[in-house]
Amino acid sequence: LLFLYSLQSAILWFFNVLIVTNQRLVDLDVTWPFRRFVTETRISQVQDVSFSQGGFVSSIFNYGGVYIQTAGVEQNIELSKAPNPALIHDKITDLVHQYGGLDDDNNV
């Protein structure tokens, strides 16, 4: 039973992916056993990007959550247990400023 739980957790972590291009963000979430949930948003729809690292263990191993707030009715994107969340935050923020048409007065 413990093996199956560990296998499920590893599969869910490995196959949950964020694809970042200069035009879109695509979040692929795989749920057990073989269900997918896809969230897609344009870079220009990103309003806020934040990250968190809670606790000693996540700080030592450099993982945490990344939260991407989108405009309108599009669903927000949340990455949990992401490696190096500060780097992901910085890269997405740079893309939004570069390709999203936002200036420095915005909160991204």
C-alpha atoms as one frame of an Amber mdcrd trajectory, in Angstrom:
protein
   0.000   0.000   0.000   2.834   2.385   0.828   4.514   1.497  -2.470   1.360
   2.334  -4.458   0.989   5.655  -2.670   4.641   6.498  -3.349   4.269   5.503
  -6.993   1.160   7.661  -7.374   2.871  10.653  -5.771   5.918  10.272  -8.023
   3.761  10.018 -11.158   1.693  13.058 -10.201   4.788  15.138  -9.489   6.674
  14.018 -12.612   3.837  14.522 -15.093   2.556  17.873 -13.800   4.261  20.335
 -16.121   4.246  24.065 -16.838   5.107  24.903 -20.447   6.257  28.492 -20.926
   6.598  30.171 -24.327   6.844  33.808 -25.350   3.080  33.786 -26.056   1.419
  31.358 -23.623   1.587  29.490 -20.344   0.196  25.951 -20.387  -0.239  24.059
 -17.107  -0.676  20.289 -17.516  -1.942  18.578 -14.377  -2.249  14.794 -14.409
  -4.519  13.210 -11.826  -4.721   9.556 -10.926  -5.155   7.295 -12.760  -5.184
   8.808 -16.256  -7.004  12.136 -16.132  -5.550  15.418 -17.370  -6.461  18.976
 -16.571  -5.022  21.645 -18.879  -4.993  25.370 -18.098  -3.794  27.741 -20.788
  -3.393  31.505 -20.718  -1.749  34.143 -22.861   1.256  35.988 -21.448  -0.680
  39.241 -21.851  -3.373  37.902 -19.468  -0.947  37.391 -16.551  -1.614  39.965
 -13.830   0.502  38.788 -10.919   3.204  36.202 -10.253   4.209  35.256  -6.722
   6.022  32.417  -4.983   6.383  31.024  -1.495   8.793  28.788   0.345   7.383
  27.696   3.657   9.490  26.003   6.240  12.977  24.770   6.850  12.904  21.727
   4.547  11.625  23.614   1.503  14.260  26.300   2.042  17.057  23.748   2.317
  15.967  21.819  -0.791  14.871  25.003  -2.635  11.305  24.160  -3.588   7.985
  25.862  -3.062   4.829  27.154  -4.686   4.436  29.477  -7.655   1.127  31.293
  -8.122   0.127  32.970 -11.383  -2.954  35.186 -11.323  -4.667  35.758 -14.659
  -7.142  38.341 -15.928 -10.783  37.699 -16.679 -12.428  34.309 -16.439  -9.269
  32.318 -17.093  -8.269  30.030 -14.256  -5.264  30.944 -12.147  -2.232  28.664
 -12.339  -0.707  27.150  -9.228   2.461  25.074  -9.094   3.134  23.192  -5.894
   6.481  21.700  -4.894   8.213  23.449  -7.788  12.013  23.389  -7.812  13.622
  26.832  -7.514  10.405  28.870  -7.328  12.256  32.210  -7.254  13.839  31.483
 -10.643  10.474  30.452 -12.131   8.934  33.658 -10.751  11.703  35.805 -12.245
  11.552  34.140 -15.678   7.770  34.448 -15.982   7.844  38.056 -14.751  10.522
  38.894 -17.330   8.424  37.297 -20.091   5.342  39.239 -19.034   7.253  42.523
 -19.111   8.906  41.671 -22.426   5.984  40.147 -24.359   2.901  41.081 -22.391
   3.116  44.774 -23.056   3.180  45.723 -19.368   5.219  48.617 -18.071   6.920
  49.060 -14.715   3.810  50.654 -13.175   1.996  47.307 -13.146   2.239  44.853
 -10.273   3.743  41.919 -12.144
